[in-house]
Amino acid sequence: MRHDIQGLRAIAVLAVVIFHIVPYSLTGGYLGVDMFFVISGYVISLKIHNEVKLQKFHLLDFYLHRLKRLLPALFVLLVVTTMLALIILLPFELRQFSMNLVGSLFFVTNFMLMTQDGYFDQSSENNPLLHLWSLAVEEHYYLFFPLFFIWLLRKPIYAQVLLLLLLTFIFFAAGVWWVFFDRDVAFYLSPLRFYQFLAGVICACYLPALTTPSKFRSALAISSLVTLVACFWFYNKATPSPGWPSLIPTIATMLLLYCAHQSAILNLLLSNRMMVILGNASYSIYLWHWPIIVYYKLAITAQINLAKVFLLLFLSIFVGYLSWYFIEQPFRNRGRLAGKHLYRAPRVIGCCCFAALFVLAFLIYLQQGFPQRFSAEQVRFASFLNYDSSDYRRQQCFLTNASTSFLEFNTESCLTLSDEKPNVLLVGDSHSAHLYSAFQQLFPQVNVLQVSASGCKPLIPLTGRKHCVGLMEWLYHQQLNSGLSVDGIVLAALWNKDDLQKMQQTVTLLKTYAPVFVVGPSIQYSQALPRLLSNYPPVQLAQQFSNYQKIKRLDSDYQAEIPAMGAGYISLYQQLCPNDQCHTLTASQIPVQWDTSHFTKPGAMMLVQPAFSSMVEQVSQHGLRTTIQATPK
């Protein structure tokens, strides 16, 4: 194995691990998985190609080698992860875990995740087996590729190249098309990733036939690495994947595989001992890093600081190295430890692990996550982790990340004006959607219209996913300009300090249509509030596990500056945390928030009643004046 390839594996796994520990520091680190796909396609196809030429390739041996390569470390990971899940996870979380465990055993994790939340969604952060989707994609590819490749190698060379290019283009084009219609399905669907494996095949078996000057190859390799690092830095969760942007890191990885070993600088960087060791252990590091991060965050609960970043990085690499040395290597090269009885019967051990894990997953699912591990009060709080947020009016008035176009928005349900009541337009991200139901129920004297989209701040200039930008442009420049006459506009989102700088332009535009009100930020917890309530007394939870001090300062800044822009300001913080003592439960002992930041309906009603009263009164007066002015004399 070329040492520079192991160095590329090291870069890929480090990018993924850093992204998962601190997503905001390396926003495109998830592209390390794309690198793995290309590298895998390169290495495996080159091996098959050479063995076919020497007439030494046997399909059964290929699959047995794959199993020896993957299963020992995977089974150990699943056993340890399951034992920890039984201790740490709450009933609903454990039941979800059992389904993902079965998906991991049968290499269908990616298909199961399609029906759950997206890879980048908040609720995915507590799934210890989330990362195994990529392993499933890889195995789906190798289920079919060897037979196809053997057949392909019997064709003339020009036919091989043309067929591979055509197939690569078809899979890539399908990904570009599918991501437009269903982003989460496109992310996980195996065939839409096959073009990256095929890119590795082309690089391994056909690019070497090209003759290029060594200096050109060296320059190409360096520029490819720079491009790849730039992608790690500038790509983020809003970047379509798969899609046109994913072509850049794919090609960059191809070119590095093609010519990195011919660059003295890159050889020094990629082939040094440390990078080779990390590359050798990259599979095990990848397996272990995510459960370590998830369980650390669930068990420790504290905010991640720089020291903890380095601790998690060290633990991921250290445990991954131990897994590679003591599990991967002995099972792959059994002669090295032939005297150890443990390594003599891998098939028996594997079958026993598989059966035990499957039966345990089945029992966990049947027993609803073994709620008897906790008190009745803990179970009651934990049940809110599975909160029904249908009041948000998903995929009608609130477009989630599954939406690909603002055309999915239901205008009739969400923007029907009333002739009898003042009309109030509620606009923003999910932090506007969680206010809608309480707003409408508590103030029946107004007609609440809703335009919400996940992760969509209603600020000019508009940024975000396509459905977000399209929805807000449609609202601001078409609907409000062409007869959507409202008596008040309420903006609500997960605000930060930078948003305050962009607020003036938005308020200036919107107040030409109606009075504008900005709902201030609310606190966020380091974990879902119901999980914290299940493990700790409700008193002082916010002080220990939230960003309430940061939000207090932010609320003060907003309260000082928003009125100067000509808009009203509604402080949620003052209602949620009077005298800096934050409410975690309503009077009926319902958690105020069901995840880290979104309100339950009872929680929203507790806050909206006092916070919105003054605004509703002003809107009603505006509506009355408008009615009087519109009445013919």
C-alpha positions in Angstrom: 0.0 0.0 0.0 1.4 3.4 -1.0 2.2 5.4 2.1 0.7 8.6 0.7 -2.7 6.9 0.3 -2.6 6.1 4.0 -1.8 9.7 4.6 -4.9 10.7 2.6 -6.9 8.3 4.8 -5.5 10.1 7.8 -6.6 13.5 6.5 -10.0 12.1 5.7 -10.6 10.6 9.2 -9.2 13.6 11.0 -11.5 15.9 9.0 -14.5 13.9 10.0 -13.5 13.6 13.6 -12.9 17.3 14.0 -16.1 18.1 12.2 -18.1 15.9 14.6 -16.4 17.3 17.7 -16.6 21.0 16.8 -18.8 21.4 13.6 -18.4 25.2 13.5 -14.6 24.9 13.3 -14.3 22.8 10.2 -17.7 23.1 8.6 -16.9 20.9 5.6 -15.1 18.2 7.5 -17.9 15.7 6.6 -16.3 15.6 3.1 -13.8 13.2 4.6 -16.4 10.5 4.0 -16.4 11.5 0.3 -12.6 11.1 0.3 -13.0 7.6 1.8 -15.4 6.6 -1.0 -13.0 7.7 -3.7 -10.0 6.1 -1.9 -11.9 2.8 -1.4 -12.9 2.7 -5.1 -9.2 3.2 -6.0 -7.7 0.6 -3.7 -10.2 -2.1 -4.2 -10.5 -1.8 -8.0 -6.7 -1.8 -8.4 -6.5 -5.0 -6.3 -9.3 -6.7 -8.4 -7.7 -5.4 -11.6 -4.3 -6.8 -10.8 -5.7 -10.2 -9.6 -7.8 -10.6 -12.7 -4.8 -10.0 -14.9 -2.9 -12.6 -13.0 -5.9 -14.9 -13.0 -5.9 -15.0 -9.2 -9.2 -13.3 -8.5 -11.8 -15.4 -6.7 -15.2 -13.8 -5.8 -15.7 -15.8 -2.6 -12.2 -14.9 -1.4 -13.0 -11.2 -2.1 -16.1 -11.2 0.1 -14.4 -13.2 2.8 -11.6 -10.7 2.9 -14.1 -7.9 3.1 -15.8 -9.6 6.1 -12.5 -10.1 7.9 -11.6 -6.5 7.2 -14.8 -5.0 8.5 -16.7 -7.3 10.9 -14.3 -7.9 13.9 -13.9 -4.2 14.8 -17.5 -3.5 13.9 -18.9 -6.2 16.2 -16.7 -5.1 19.1 -17.9 -1.6 18.6 -21.5 -2.7 18.5 -21.2 -4.7 21.7 -19.5 -1.9 23.6 -21.9 0.7 22.2 -24.9 -1.4 23.2 -23.7 -2.0 26.7 -23.2 1.8 27.2 -26.6 2.4 25.6 -28.3 0.2 28.2 -26.7 2.4 30.9 -26.9 5.9 29.4 -29.8 6.1 27.0 -33.3 7.0 28.1 -36.2 4.6 27.0 -37.1 6.4 23.8 -33.5 6.9 22.8 -32.7 3.2 23.6 -35.6 2.0 21.5 -34.4 4.2 18.6 -30.9 2.8 19.1 -32.2 -0.8 18.9 -33.6 -0.1 15.4 -30.3 1.4 14.3 -28.5 -1.5 15.8 -30.4 -3.9 13.5 -29.7 -1.6 10.6 -26.0 -1.8 11.4 -26.0 -5.6 11.6 -27.6 -5.9 8.1 -25.7 -2.9 6.6 -28.9 -1.0 5.9 -28.3 1.9 8.3 -28.5 4.5 5.5 -32.0 3.3 4.4 -33.3 3.4 8.0 -31.9 6.9 8.5 -33.8 8.1 5.4 -37.0 7.8 7.4 -35.6 9.6 10.4 -34.0 13.0 10.8 -31.3 14.3 8.5 -27.6 13.8 9.1 -27.2 17.4 10.1 -30.3 17.7 12.2 -30.1 18.3 15.9 -31.8 15.1 16.9 -29.2 13.0 15.0 -26.5 14.2 17.5 -27.6 11.5 20.1 -27.5 8.6 17.7 -24.3 6.6 18.5 -24.6 4.6 15.3 -25.3 7.5 12.9 -21.9 7.3 11.2 -22.4 3.7 10.1 -24.5 4.9 7.2 -21.3 5.3 5.1 -20.3 1.7 5.9 -23.6 0.5 4.5 -23.2 2.5 1.3 -19.7 1.0 0.8 -21.0 -2.5 1.2 -23.9 -2.0 -1.1 -21.4 -0.8 -3.8 -19.1 -3.9 -3.3 -22.1 -6.2 -3.4 -22.4 -5.6 -7.1 -19.1 -4.0 -8.3 -16.8 -7.0 -8.5 -19.1 -8.9 -10.9 -19.6 -5.8 -13.0 -15.9 -5.0 -13.1 -14.9 -8.6 -14.1 -17.4 -8.3 -16.9 -16.1 -4.9 -17.9 -12.5 -6.0 -18.0 -13.3 -8.4 -20.8 -14.2 -5.5 -23.1 -11.8 -3.5 -25.2 -10.1 -0.7 -23.3 -12.0 2.1 -25.1 -15.3 0.4 -24.2 -14.2 0.1 -20.6 -13.4 3.8 -20.3 -16.6 4.9 -22.1 -18.9 2.6 -20.0 -17.2 3.8 -16.7 -17.5 7.4 -17.7 -21.1 6.9 -18.7 -22.0 5.1 -15.5 -20.2 7.7 -13.4 -22.1 10.5 -15.1 -25.4 8.7 -14.6 -24.9 8.2 -10.9 -23.6 11.8 -10.4 -26.5 13.3 -12.5 -29.0 11.3 -10.5 -27.5 12.7 -7.3 -27.7 16.3 -8.6 -31.3 15.7 -9.6 -32.4 13.9 -6.4 -30.9 16.4 -4.0 -33.2 19.0 -5.5 -36.3 17.0 -4.6 -35.4 15.3 -1.3 -32.1 16.3 0.2 -32.0 13.8 3.1 -32.9 10.8 0.9 -30.2 11.9 -1.6 -27.6 12.1 1.2 -28.2 8.5 2.3 -29.2 6.7 -0.9 -26.4 4.3 -1.9 -26.4 4.6 -5.7 -26.1 8.4 -5.6 -22.7 7.9 -4.0 -21.5 5.3 -6.4 -19.9 7.9 -8.7 -17.3 8.6 -6.1 -16.2 4.9 -6.0 -16.2 4.9 -9.8 -14.0 8.0 -9.8 -11.5 6.0 -7.8 -11.8 3.1 -10.3 -11.0 5.5 -13.2 -8.1 6.9 -11.3 -6.6 3.5 -10.4 -7.0 1.7 -13.7 -7.1 4.2 -16.5 -5.5 7.6 -15.5 -2.0 6.0 -15.2 -2.0 5.5 -19.0 -1.8 9.3 -19.4 1.7 10.6 -19.7 2.2 14.0 -18.0 5.4 15.8 -16.9 6.4 15.1 -13.3 6.5 18.8 -12.5 3.0 19.2 -13.7 1.9 16.2 -11.6 3.6 17.7 -8.6 1.9 21.1 -9.1 -1.5 19.3 -9.7 -1.1 17.4 -6.5 -0.4 20.4 -4.4 -3.2 22.5 -5.9 -5.6 19.5 -5.3 -4.7 19.3 -1.6 -5.1 23.1 -1.3 -8.5 22.8 -3.0 -9.5 19.9 -0.7 -8.6 21.9 2.4 -10.5 24.9 1.1 -13.6 22.6 0.7 -13.2 21.5 4.3 -13.2 25.2 5.3 -15.8 26.7 3.1 -18.4 23.9 2.6 -21.1 23.6 5.3 -24.3 21.7 6.1 -26.2 23.9 3.6 -24.0 22.7 0.7 -25.9 20.2 -1.4 -24.5 16.7 -0.9 -24.4 14.9 -3.2 -24.6 17.6 -5.9 -22.5 19.8 -8.0 -20.3 21.0 -5.1 -19.4 17.5 -4.2 -17.7 17.1 -7.6 -14.8 19.4 -6.5 -13.5 17.3 -3.5 -14.1 14.1 -5.5 -11.9 15.3 -8.3 -9.3 16.7 -5.9 -9.1 13.3 -4.2 -8.8 11.6 -7.5 -5.9 13.8 -8.5 -4.1 13.3 -5.2 -4.4 9.6 -5.7 -3.1 10.0 -9.2 0.0 12.1 -8.5 0.6 12.9 -4.8 3.4 10.3 -4.6 5.3 12.2 -7.3 5.4 15.4 -5.2 8.4 15.6 -2.8 6.5 18.0 -0.5 3.3 15.9 -0.4 5.3 12.7 0.1 6.9 14.4 3.2 3.5 15.4 4.5 1.5 12.3 3.6 4.0 9.5 4.0 5.5 10.4 7.4 5.2 7.8 10.1 2.5 9.5 12.1 0.2 10.0 9.1 0.7 6.4 8.0 -0.2 5.1 11.5 -3.3 7.2 11.5 -4.2 6.0 8.0 -3.7 2.4 9.0 -6.1 2.9 11.9 -8.5 5.1 10.0 -11.3 2.6 9.8 -11.2 1.9 13.6 -10.8 5.6 14.4 -13.9 6.3 12.2 -15.8 3.5 13.9 -15.1 4.7 17.5 -15.0 8.4 17.3 -18.7 9.1 17.0 -19.9 6.9 19.9 -17.2 8.4 22.0 -18.4 11.9 21.2 -22.1 11.1 21.7 -21.7 9.3 25.0 -19.2 11.9 26.3 -21.7 14.6 25.6 -24.6 12.6 27.1 -22.8 11.6 30.2 -20.8 14.8 30.9 -23.4 17.3 29.6 -21.0 20.2 29.9 -20.3 22.6 27.0 -17.4 21.6 24.8 -14.3 23.8 25.4 -10.8 23.6 23.8 -9.5 21.2 26.4 -12.4 18.8 25.8 -11.9 19.1 22.1 -8.4 17.8 22.4 -9.5 15.1 24.9 -12.2 13.8 22.5 -9.7 13.9 19.6 -7.1 12.0 21.7 -9.7 9.4 22.9 -10.9 8.8 19.3 -7.4 8.3 18.0 -6.2 6.2 21.0 -9.2 3.9 21.1 -9.2 3.6 17.3 -5.5 2.6 17.4 -6.1 0.0 20.1 -9.0 -1.4 18.0 -6.7 -1.6 14.9 -3.8 -3.2 16.7 -5.7 -5.7 18.9 -8.8 -6.4 16.8 -8.3 -5.6 13.1 -4.8 -6.8 12.7 -5.0 -10.2 14.5 -8.3 -11.2 12.8 -6.9 -10.1 9.4 -3.6 -11.7 9.9 -4.4 -14.6 12.2 -0.9 -16.1 11.8 0.5 -13.3 14.0 -1.5 -14.5 17.0 -2.1 -18.1 16.1 -1.6 -19.3 19.6 -4.4 -17.2 20.9 -7.6 -19.2 21.1 -9.7 -16.1 20.6 -8.5 -15.7 17.0 -8.9 -19.3 15.9 -12.6 -19.3 15.3 -13.6 -15.9 13.8 -16.7 -17.3 12.1 -18.1 -18.8 15.3 -17.3 -15.6 17.2 -18.9 -13.5 14.5 -22.1 -15.6 14.3 -22.5 -15.5 18.1 -22.0 -11.7 18.2 -24.5 -11.2 15.4 -27.1 -13.4 17.0 -26.7 -11.9 20.5 -26.9 -8.4 19.2 -29.9 -9.1 17.1 -31.8 -10.8 19.9 -30.9 -8.0 22.3 -32.1 -5.3 19.9 -35.4 -7.2 19.4 -35.9 -7.4 23.2 -35.1 -3.7 23.6 -37.6 -2.8 21.0 -40.3 -5.0 22.4 -39.7 -3.7 26.0 -40.0 -0.1 24.8 -36.4 0.6 25.8 -36.6 -1.0 29.3 -38.2 2.0 31.1 -38.0 0.1 34.4 -34.4 1.3 34.5 -35.7 4.7 35.6 -38.3 6.2 37.9 -41.8 7.0 36.7 -40.9 10.7 36.9 -37.8 10.2 34.8 -39.7 8.2 32.2 -42.4 10.9 32.0 -39.8 13.6 31.4 -38.0 11.4 28.9 -41.2 10.8 26.9 -40.9 14.5 25.7 -37.9 13.5 23.7 -40.4 12.0 21.3 -42.5 15.2 21.3 -45.2 15.6 18.7 -44.4 18.9 17.0 -47.3 18.7 14.5 -48.5 22.0 15.8 -45.6 23.5 13.8 -47.7 22.7 10.7 -44.8 20.9 9.1 -44.6 20.8 5.3 -47.6 23.2 5.1 -46.6 26.5 6.8 -43.3 25.3 8.1 -40.9 23.9 5.5 -38.4 21.5 7.0 -35.0 20.5 5.7 -36.7 17.8 3.7 -38.2 20.5 1.5 -36.5 21.3 -1.7 -38.6 24.1 -3.0 -40.8 26.9 -1.5 -43.5 25.7 -3.9 -44.3 23.1 -1.2 -45.7 25.9 0.9 -49.5 25.7 1.4 -50.6 29.3 0.7 -54.3 28.5 1.3 -53.7 27.1 4.7 -51.1 29.6 5.9 -51.8 33.0 4.3 -55.6 33.2 4.2 -56.6 36.7 5.3 -59.5 37.5 7.6 -61.9 40.4 7.0 -63.1 40.4 10.6 -59.9 40.2 12.6 -56.5 41.9 12.4 -54.0 39.8 10.5 -50.6 39.1 12.0 -47.8 37.6 9.9 -45.4 35.3 11.8 -42.2 34.8 9.9 -39.0 33.0 10.6 -37.3 29.6 11.2 -38.5 26.8 13.5 -38.3 29.2 16.4 -41.2 31.0 14.8 -43.1 27.8 14.1 -42.9 26.8 17.8 -44.8 29.9 18.7 -47.7 29.6 16.2 -50.1 27.3 18.0 -49.9 29.1 21.4 -50.2 32.5 19.6 -53.3 31.5 17.7 -54.9 29.8 20.8 -54.2 32.5 23.3 -55.2 35.4 21.1 -58.3 34.4 19.1 -59.0 38.0 18.4 -56.2 38.1 15.8 -55.7 35.9 12.7 -52.2 34.5 12.7 -50.6 33.8 9.3 -47.4 31.7 9.3 -44.4 31.5 7.0 -41.7 29.4 8.5 -38.8 27.3 7.2 -36.2 25.3 9.1 -32.9 27.2 9.5 -34.3 30.1 7.7 -33.6 33.5 9.2 -35.9 36.1 7.6 -33.1 38.7 7.1 -32.0 40.7 4.1 -29.8 39.8 2.3 -31.4 36.4 2.3 -29.1 33.3 2.8 -29.6 29.6 3.4 -31.0 26.7 1.5 -32.8 27.0 -1.7 -36.3 26.5 -0.3 -35.6 29.1 2.4 -34.4 31.8 0.1 -37.1 31.1 -2.4 -39.8 31.3 0.3 -38.6 34.6 1.7 -38.1 36.2 -1.7 -41.6 35.1 -2.7 -43.1 36.5 0.6 -41.2 39.8 0.6 -41.2 40.7 -3.1 -44.4 39.1 -4.4 -47.0 38.5 -1.6 -46.5 41.6 0.4 -46.3 43.6 -2.8 -49.4 42.2 -4.3 -52.3 42.4 -1.9 -51.2 40.5 1.3 -52.3 43.3 3.6 -51.4 42.6 7.2 -51.6 44.6 10.4 -48.4 43.3 11.9 -45.3 41.4 11.0 -43.6 39.3 13.7 -40.0 38.1 13.1 -38.7 35.1 15.2 -35.6 33.0 14.7 -32.6 31.5 16.5 -30.9 34.9 16.5 -27.2 35.6 17.2 -25.2 38.8 17.6 -24.4 39.1 13.9 -28.0 39.0 13.0 -28.5 42.4 14.7 -26.3 44.0 12.0 -28.6 42.7 9.3 -31.9 43.6 11.0 -32.0 47.2 9.9 -32.4 46.5 6.2 -35.1 43.9 6.9 -37.1 46.2 9.3 -36.8 49.1 6.8 -38.4 47.0 4.1 -41.1 45.4 6.1 -42.4 48.4 8.1 -43.5 49.9 4.8 -46.2 47.2 4.9 -47.1 47.0 8.6 -45.7 47.5 12.1 -42.8 45.1 12.7 -42.0 43.2 15.9 -38.9 41.2 16.6 -39.2 38.3 19.0 -35.9 38.0 20.9 -33.7 35.0 21.5 -34.3 32.3 24.1 -31.8 30.1 25.9 -30.3 26.9 24.5 -29.3 23.9 26.6 -26.2 21.7 26.0 -28.6 18.7 25.8 -32.4 18.3 25.3 -34.1 19.7 28.4 -36.2 16.5 29.0 -33.0 14.5 29.2 -31.5 17.0 31.7 -34.7 16.9 33.8 -34.5 13.1 33.8 -31.1 13.2 35.3 -30.9 16.3 37.4 -33.2 18.4 39.7 -35.0 21.1 37.8 -33.5 23.9 39.9 -30.5 25.7 38.4 -30.5 23.6 35.3 -30.2 26.7 33.1 -27.3 28.0 35.1 -25.4 24.8 34.8 -26.3 23.6 31.3 -27.4 26.5 29.1 -26.1 29.6 27.5 -28.4 31.9 29.5 -25.7 34.4 30.3 -24.9 34.8 26.6 -28.6 35.1 25.8 -29.1 37.7 28.6 -26.4 39.9 27.0 -27.9 39.3 23.5 -31.4 40.1 24.8 -30.1 43.4 26.3 -28.4 44.4 23.0 -31.6 43.6 21.0 -33.8 45.5 23.4 -31.5 48.5 23.1 -31.2 48.6 19.3 -34.4 47.1 17.8 -36.7 50.0 18.8 -34.2 52.5 17.3 -34.7 50.7 13.9 -38.5 51.4 14.1 -39.6 48.0 15.3 -41.1 46.7 18.5 -39.2 44.3 20.6 -40.6 41.2 22.4 -38.3 39.7 25.0 -38.7 36.0 25.6 -35.8 35.9 27.9 -37.4 38.2 30.4 -40.4 35.9 30.5 -38.4 32.7 30.5 -35.7 33.8 33.0 -37.2 36.4 35.4 -34.4 37.6 37.7 -32.1 35.2 35.9 -34.0 32.2 37.3 -35.0 30.3 34.2 -38.2 28.2 34.1 -37.7 24.6 33.1 -41.2 23.4 33.9 -44.7 24.8 33.4 -47.2 25.0 36.3 -48.4 21.5 35.2 -44.9 20.1 35.3 -44.4 20.0 31.6 -40.9 20.7 30.3 -40.8 24.2 28.7 -38.6 22.9 25.9 -38.6 19.5 24.3 -35.1 19.6 22.8 -32.3 22.0 23.4 -34.2 25.1 22.3 -37.7 24.5 20.9 -40.8 25.1 23.2 -43.4 22.5 23.9 -46.9 24.0 23.4 -47.5 24.4 27.1 -44.1 26.1 27.4 -44.9 28.4 24.5 -48.3 29.3 26.1 -46.6 30.1 29.4 -44.4 32.6 27.6 -46.5 33.9 24.8 -49.4 35.1 27.0 -47.4 37.9 28.8 -44.9 38.5 26.1 -47.3 39.1 23.2 -50.1 41.0 24.9 -48.8 44.5 24.2 -48.0 43.6 20.6 -51.5 42.2 20.0 -53.0 45.4 21.4 -50.9 47.5 19.1 -51.8 45.3 16.1 -55.5 45.5 17.0 -55.4 49.3 17.0 -53.6 49.3 13.7 -56.2 47.0 12.3 -59.0 49.2 13.6 -57.4 52.3 12.0 -57.0 50.5 8.7 -60.6 49.4 8.8 -61.8 53.0 9.5 -59.7 54.4 6.7 -60.9 51.8 4.3 -64.6 52.4 5.2 -66.3 54.5 2.5 -67.8 57.8 3.8 
